[in-house]
């Protein structure tokens, strides 16, 4: 079910090489949900996989779990910040991201960063609560 509190305005465009994100979103809200940066770290503190694809999927799943504690889900997210140790993994991340986050996809920023040892990707999200 789409969150009707967020939409891409008419006429919004972006270049053909853009990733799976909206260039701009209009958001109507009176309640925001913001989660801290999430990674693939399991509840026991371990890192279950060293493969990038596994870490990306677990990171997004951990984001979803945090959002759900506040009554939100991925369709409510309007802003994502992604931190990656290697932007060369951009296409792999985008494939998983497209699979998990529905349209209209959030606006997004991705940067290369130094993360905790063994961690390859971290994400933080902002959502509008219906």
N, C-alpha and C positions, 0 to 999 in steps of 0.2 A: 504494500500500500504506500503510495507516494505521500510525502509530507507536503501539504499544500501551503505551508508557511514559507517555503523557499521555491524560487523559480529563476530560470535564466531569462533576463529581459529580452523582449523582441529586438532584433537587430544586433545582438551580441555575436561576435565572430572571433575566431582565432586562426592562427596560421596552420597550414596543413601538417606541420611536423609536431604540433602540440600533443601532449599526452592525454590520457583519459581523465580530464578534469574540465570543469566549466570555467570560462574566462572571467565571468562575473555572475554573481547571484544577488537577487533581491531577497531579503530575509525579513519576515514579519514575526515579531516575537515579544513576549513579555517574560520569558524564562529561558535562560541559556544553561547548557550543560557543557562543561569543559573538563576534559580528562588530561592528566599528566602524561608525559611521554611513556609509551609502552614499548616493550621489546618482546623477545621470544622467551624470556626467563619464566620458568615454571614456578608454581607455588612453593616448591621445595628449594628454590634458589638456583636450580640447575639450568643448564642450557641443553635442551633435548636434542638439538641437531646443529651441526656446523655448516650444513648445506644452505646456501642463500635462499633458495625457494622455500625450504621448510621454515627458516627464520622469518621470512616475509609473511607467510601464511599464519604462523603462530602469533606474530606481532599484531596482525590485523584481528585475529581471533581474540587476543587479549584486550584490544581496543573495544571490540564488540561487547565483551563481558563487562567492562567498566561502564560503558554506555547503558547497558541493560540494567545495571544497579540503580540508575537514575530514571528508568522508564523510557529510554531512547534506544534506537537501533541505527544501523548505517543510513537508512533513508532520511534520518533527521540531521545528519552531519552536513554542515555547510562549509567548513574550513578544515584542511588537513595540512600539517607540517610534517615532512618526512626528512629524516636524517639518515644518510647512508655512508658507509665507509668507502664505497667505491661506486661512483655514478656510472661506471661501466655496466653495472647490474640494472640500469634503468629499465630496459626492455623487459627483463624478467619480472621486475617489480610491477610494471604496468600490466602485464598479463594477469597476474594474481589480483591486482587491484581492480581491474575491469570485471573480473569474475565475481568479486565479493561486494563491491560498492555499486549500488543502483544509480540510474540516471534520475534527475539531473545530478551528475557527480559534483562533489564539493569543489570549490576553488582549492588550489593546492600549491604549496611551495616545497621544493625538494633541494636539499643542499648536501654536499659532501662534508663529513664531519668525523672527528675522532670520537669513538664511542667506547663504552666499557669493554674490557678485554673479551674477545670472542663474539661480541655482538656486532652484527653487520647492518642492522636496520632498526630504527626507532621511529615511532609515529605518535603525534598528539592530535587531538580532534576537538572541534567545537561543534555543538549541536543545538538545534532549536527544539524545545519541547512543545509538543502539540497542546 
